Amino acid sequence: MRMKRAWVIGFLALTAALCGCGKRQEEPENTLLYEDEIEDSDDYIVVGFAQVGSESDWRLANTQSFRDTFREDKGYYLLFEDGQQKQENQIKAIRNFILQEVDYIILDPIVETGWDAVLQEAKAAGIPVILSDRLVEVEDESLYTCWVGSDFEEEGQIAGRWLKAYLAEHGREEEEIRIVTLQGTLDSSAQIGRTVGFDKILRQQENWIMLDRGSGDFTLTKGREVMESFLDLYDDIDVVVCENDNMAFGAIQAIREAGKTCGPGGDMIMISIDGTRAALEAMADGELHMVMECNPLLGPMVEEIIKKLERGEEVDRVQYVEEQYFDASMDLERIMETRTY
C-alpha cells in the first residue's frame, strides 16, 4: 500500500520524540522531512533500508549511494537504519519497517543465517524484500524478491589468479609462498565468498602455504591487531591477503611498526579487496600490489528493480554489479580521476 507522506512524518516524529534520548551518537540519522517542506497530498514510495553499519570506507560509499538514489525529489522516502554490526539491530529495524507499512525493504544482512522468521513477517505483510551486497540462507527463498551485489567468490579467484601471474612474472612460480589472510566478518557473504574463491586457486598451487587466517571484522583496528599477531607468530610471510581495504590499511600499519616493508619492492606482497580511492592512493604510494574492486554503488541497480516491480514486471533473482581489478602497473592517477568513491 502506497503511504502518504504526512502519515509517515507523523509516525516518525512520534518515534523520535519517544526514542530520541536513547539514540547512539555514531548512528547515521534517518532522512527526515517536515510537513512544511512537502505537499501532504503527494504519494511517494517509502523504502526501508537496514544497513550493516559504518565499519569501512566501502560501507560509507554504499550508504551514500542509496541516499543519493532514493531522494524525495525523485519520489522516494528513505528510512535508514544502521545495524552497527549487530543482527538483532537489523531484525528490529525490519520489524519497525513492517509496522510502518513501508513499500519496500532493502536488507544488507550482517550474517547469512537467522532471517527466516523476520522475513516471513515481511512476506505476510506483502512487503517485497530486496537483498543488497550480502546474501541470506533461508529455507524458503521466496522470502526475498532478489539479490543485488558482487560475485564475492569470483573476487577471491581473481585475486588468486593475479597472484599466480605476478609470481610467474617475477620468476617465483617455483618458490614456497607463505600466505596469511585477514578475513572479514565471519559468516558474512563477503567473507565466505572471498575465502572460498581464493582457496580454489590456492589448492591448485602445491607450493602455496596458507599459514594462518584471522577475522579483522572488516575494520582497520581489528585488521591491525590480526596482522600484529601474524607477525609475532611467523618470521617469513610472503603474501598478505586482505578481504577489504580497511583491514589492509591496518595491516600496513602493523607491518611498518614491526620494521618490515610491504608493496612493490618490499618484504610482502599486499592484496586487498574493495577498490576505494584510499586503496588506490595507497597503491600509488607503493604500499599495495593489487586491489580487487567491490563496487559499492548499488543504489541505482536497486532503484531499477523497484521501478520494474512498480510496473508489475518480473526481475532477475540474482544481479551482479560490474567490477574490475587494479594493480601497481596501471595508470593510477588517471583511474583515480574517474573514481566516485
C-alpha positions in Angstrom: 0.0 0.0 0.0 1.4 3.4 -1.0 1.8 5.6 2.0 1.0 9.3 2.4 3.9 11.5 3.4 2.0 13.1 6.2 1.3 9.8 7.9 4.9 8.7 7.8 6.1 12.0 9.1 3.7 12.0 11.9 4.7 8.4 12.9 8.4 9.2 12.8 8.0 12.4 14.7 6.3 10.5 17.5 9.0 7.8 17.4 11.8 10.4 17.5 10.1 12.1 20.4 9.8 8.9 22.4 13.3 7.4 21.5 15.5 10.4 20.7 17.2 10.5 24.1 18.4 6.9 23.7 19.9 7.4 20.2 23.5 6.3 19.8 25.7 9.3 18.7 27.5 7.4 16.0 24.3 6.1 14.3 23.7 7.8 11.0 20.5 9.9 11.1 17.4 8.9 9.1 16.5 11.2 6.2 13.6 13.2 7.9 11.3 15.5 6.1 9.0 18.1 7.7 5.4 18.9 6.8 6.3 22.4 5.7 8.8 21.1 3.2 6.4 18.9 1.2 2.9 18.7 0.0 0.9 16.3 2.2 -1.2 15.2 -0.7 1.7 13.7 -2.7 2.2 10.0 -2.8 5.7 8.6 -2.8 7.5 5.2 -2.5 8.7 4.5 1.0 11.8 2.4 1.2 13.3 1.0 4.5 17.0 0.2 4.3 18.6 -1.9 7.0 22.3 -1.4 6.6 25.2 -3.4 8.1 26.9 -0.4 9.8 29.6 2.1 9.0 32.7 0.0 9.6 34.6 0.8 6.4 35.1 3.3 3.6 33.3 0.9 1.3 30.3 0.8 3.6 30.1 4.6 3.8 30.2 4.8 0.0 27.5 2.1 -0.3 25.2 4.0 2.2 25.7 7.3 0.3 24.8 5.5 -3.0 21.3 4.7 -1.5 20.9 8.1 0.0 21.7 9.7 -3.4 19.3 7.4 -5.2 16.2 7.3 -3.0 15.7 11.0 -2.7 12.4 12.9 -2.0 12.8 14.9 -5.3 12.7 11.5 -7.2 9.6 10.4 -5.5 11.1 8.3 -2.6 11.3 8.5 1.1 14.2 6.6 2.6 14.0 5.2 6.2 17.6 4.3 7.0 18.7 2.1 9.9 22.4 1.4 10.8 22.7 -2.1 12.2 26.0 -1.3 13.9 27.3 -4.8 13.1 24.5 -6.5 15.2 22.0 -8.8 13.6 19.5 -8.1 16.3 19.5 -4.4 15.4 18.7 -5.2 11.8 15.9 -7.6 12.8 14.4 -4.8 15.0 14.7 -2.4 12.1 12.9 -4.7 9.7 10.0 -5.2 12.2 9.8 -1.4 12.5 9.6 -1.1 8.8 6.8 -3.6 8.7 4.9 -1.7 11.4 5.3 1.5 9.4 3.9 -0.3 6.3 6.8 0.6 4.0 6.6 -0.3 0.3 9.9 -2.0 0.0 12.6 -3.3 2.4 16.3 -3.3 1.4 18.4 -5.6 3.6 22.2 -5.8 3.6 22.5 -8.7 6.1 25.3 -8.8 8.6 25.4 -12.6 8.5 23.7 -15.2 6.3 21.6 -17.2 8.8 18.8 -16.3 11.3 16.5 -14.4 9.0 13.6 -16.8 8.3 11.2 -15.5 11.0 11.5 -11.8 10.3 11.5 -12.2 6.5 8.4 -14.4 6.9 6.8 -11.5 8.7 7.7 -9.1 5.8 6.2 -11.6 3.3 3.0 -11.9 5.3 2.7 -8.1 5.3 3.1 -8.1 1.5 6.4 -6.1 1.5 9.0 -7.1 -1.1 12.5 -7.6 0.4 15.5 -6.8 -1.8 18.8 -8.1 -0.6 21.8 -5.9 -1.3 25.5 -6.7 -1.1 25.2 -9.8 1.1 23.1 -13.0 0.9 20.9 -14.8 3.4 20.5 -18.6 3.9 16.7 -19.3 4.3 14.6 -22.4 3.9 12.1 -20.6 1.7 13.8 -18.5 -1.0 10.5 -16.8 -1.8 11.0 -14.8 1.4 13.1 -12.3 -0.6 12.5 -11.0 -4.1 16.0 -10.8 -5.4 19.6 -10.0 -4.6 22.0 -7.4 -6.0 25.7 -7.3 -5.4 29.2 -8.6 -6.1 30.3 -12.0 -7.0 32.4 -12.5 -3.9 33.8 -15.9 -4.9 34.9 -14.5 -8.2 36.6 -11.6 -6.4 38.7 -14.1 -4.4 39.5 -16.1 -7.5 40.6 -13.1 -9.4 42.9 -12.1 -6.5 44.4 -15.6 -6.6 44.8 -15.7 -10.4 46.5 -12.3 -10.2 49.0 -13.6 -7.6 49.8 -16.6 -9.7 50.5 -14.4 -12.7 52.5 -11.9 -10.6 54.7 -14.6 -9.1 55.4 -16.1 -12.6 56.2 -12.7 -14.0 58.9 -12.3 -11.3 60.3 -15.8 -11.6 58.9 -17.0 -8.3 56.4 -19.6 -9.5 58.5 -22.5 -8.1 59.2 -20.8 -4.7 57.4 -21.8 -1.5 54.9 -18.9 -1.0 53.8 -18.4 2.6 50.4 -16.6 2.9 48.2 -15.1 5.6 44.7 -13.9 5.2 42.8 -11.2 7.0 39.2 -12.3 6.8 36.1 -10.1 7.1 33.2 -10.7 9.5 32.9 -14.4 9.8 29.8 -16.0 8.2 29.1 -12.9 6.1 28.6 -13.4 2.4 31.7 -11.3 1.5 33.9 -13.3 3.9 32.6 -16.7 2.8 32.8 -15.9 -0.9 36.3 -14.3 -0.9 37.8 -17.0 1.2 36.3 -19.8 -0.9 37.3 -18.1 -4.1 40.9 -17.6 -3.1 41.1 -21.2 -1.8 40.1 -22.5 -5.2 43.3 -21.0 -6.6 45.4 -21.9 -3.6 44.6 -25.6 -3.8 45.9 -25.6 -7.4 49.4 -24.4 -6.3 51.4 -27.1 -4.5 54.0 -24.6 -3.3 51.5 -22.1 -1.8 51.1 -22.5 2.0 48.3 -20.8 3.9 50.0 -20.1 7.3 47.0 -18.6 9.0 43.7 -16.8 8.8 42.1 -14.4 11.2 39.0 -12.2 11.2 39.6 -8.5 11.3 35.8 -7.9 11.0 36.3 -5.5 8.0 37.8 -2.8 10.3 41.2 -1.1 10.3 41.7 -1.5 14.1 41.0 -5.3 14.1 42.9 -5.8 10.9 45.9 -4.2 12.5 45.5 -6.5 15.6 45.3 -9.6 13.5 48.4 -8.6 11.4 50.3 -7.9 14.6 49.5 -11.5 15.8 50.6 -12.9 12.5 53.9 -11.1 12.6 54.5 -12.4 16.2 53.8 -16.0 15.1 55.6 -16.1 11.7 59.0 -14.9 10.7 58.6 -15.2 7.0 55.4 -14.0 5.4 55.4 -13.6 1.6 51.8 -12.6 0.9 49.1 -10.8 2.9 45.6 -11.2 1.5 43.1 -8.7 3.0 39.4 -9.2 2.4 38.8 -5.5 2.5 40.7 -2.2 2.2 40.4 -1.0 5.8 41.9 -4.2 7.1 44.7 -3.7 4.6 45.4 -0.2 6.0 45.6 -1.7 9.5 47.9 -4.5 8.3 50.2 -1.9 6.6 50.5 0.0 9.9 51.4 -3.2 11.8 54.0 -4.2 9.2 55.6 -0.8 9.4 55.7 -0.8 13.2 57.4 -4.3 13.0 60.2 -2.8 11.0 59.2 -4.6 7.8 58.0 -3.3 4.4 55.2 -4.1 2.0 54.2 -3.2 -1.5 56.4 -3.4 -4.7 60.0 -3.9 -3.6 59.0 -4.7 0.0 59.0 -7.8 2.1 55.4 -8.8 1.5 53.0 -8.8 -1.5 49.9 -7.0 -0.4 46.5 -7.8 -1.9 43.2 -6.1 -0.9 39.6 -6.2 -2.0 37.2 -3.2 -2.2 38.9 -0.7 -4.5 38.2 2.5 -2.7 40.1 5.7 -3.6 42.1 5.4 -0.4 43.3 1.9 -1.5 44.3 3.2 -4.9 46.2 6.1 -3.2 48.0 3.5 -1.0 48.9 1.6 -4.2 50.2 4.8 -5.8 52.3 5.3 -2.7 53.8 1.8 -3.1 52.0 0.1 -0.2 49.7 -2.3 -2.1 50.3 -4.5 -5.1 46.8 -5.3 -6.2 43.3 -4.2 -5.3 40.2 -6.1 -6.5 37.2 -3.8 -6.9 34.0 -4.4 -5.0 31.6 -1.9 -6.4 29.5 -0.2 -3.6 27.3 1.8 -5.9 24.3 -0.4 -5.7 21.6 2.2 -5.2 20.8 2.7 -8.9 20.5 -1.0 -9.5 18.1 -1.4 -6.7 16.1 1.5 -7.9 15.7 -0.2 -11.4 14.4 -3.3 -9.6 11.8 -1.2 -7.7 10.7 0.5 -10.9 10.2 -2.9 -12.6 8.2 -4.1 -9.6 6.1 -1.0 -9.6 5.2 -1.8 -13.3 4.4 -5.3 -12.3 7.4 -6.8 -14.2 9.4 -9.8 -13.3 13.0 -9.2 -12.0 16.1 -11.5 -12.1 16.7 -13.2 -8.8 20.5 -12.6 -8.9 22.1 -9.5 -10.4 25.8 -8.8 -10.3 27.4 -5.4 -10.4 30.3 -4.8 -12.8 33.8 -4.8 -11.3 37.5 -4.9 -12.2 40.9 -5.1 -10.6 43.7 -2.6 -10.3 47.5 -3.2 -9.8 50.6 -1.0 -9.5 51.4 -1.3 -13.2 48.4 0.7 -14.2 48.0 4.5 -14.7 46.6 5.0 -11.2 46.3 8.8 -11.4 44.1 8.5 -14.4 42.0 5.9 -12.8 41.5 7.9 -9.6 40.3 10.9 -11.6 37.2 8.9 -12.6 36.5 7.3 -9.2 33.5 8.5 -7.2 34.3 6.5 -4.0 
